[in-house]
Amino acid sequence: MLGVLIAFLLGYAAPAVAQPSELVARLSTERVAITTAFTGESILVFGSTEEPLGPGGAEIIVMARGPSGPFVVRRKVSVLGMWFNGPSARFEDVPVFYAIAGTRPAWRLLPQEVRQAHALGLDALPLQSTGARAPGFRAALLNLKQESGLWQEDALPIEVAGSRLFSFRMHLPSTVQPGTYRVEVMLIRSRRIVATEQLGFIVERTGTAAEIEKVARTQPALYALICIVLAALAGWLGSVIFRRN
């Protein structure tokens, strides 16, 4: 009886063996600093899976999106050779940044209701608008965001090494906005999402760029005055240099 009790206590005290996860993912950085010399940044998303990736096996989807807010699309109207603002559509809850990639366009293999529920793909973004209802306004929004590099769809492939290791380099353009960004890494099997890793990073202004933004936000009159003075000084300096030449 004593031996059974000792064996039970030893078994209870022994640490549990951790079971391997189907999906493990990490980011190369969790903080991006915007300075006056900021020209963009790249973040590496990497990880591993328990089962092989590739045709006939599992697939990986990486989706990232930034903070959301309203966005207005206006159509220009020509009147007597001059251009004026015409009809407009206001879109609510528009992500300032959106990127999606897969080991192949894996999100397109998912059922439509799953894609809509997780906003997988630019055509699945829930872009609700008020004002003008023409579909051209949504198309214009997509074009504007894609041309600026703020919305990306399969811009770069997800690379697979050794059938279980994957990596994806996500580019943030110089126009990226400060805020909290969310990254989801999804494991796809048999047209279903079977595992998800939730990651995130912060974009923030630092140094002189942060001070300039603070002045522009809290003291717009002073910021405008400084801009006028700097523009006048630049014009005066340019005239002096060209006069000497």
Order of alpha helices (4+ residues) and beta strands (2+ residues): alpha-beta-beta-beta-beta-beta-beta-beta-alpha-beta-alpha-beta-beta-beta-beta-beta-alpha-alpha
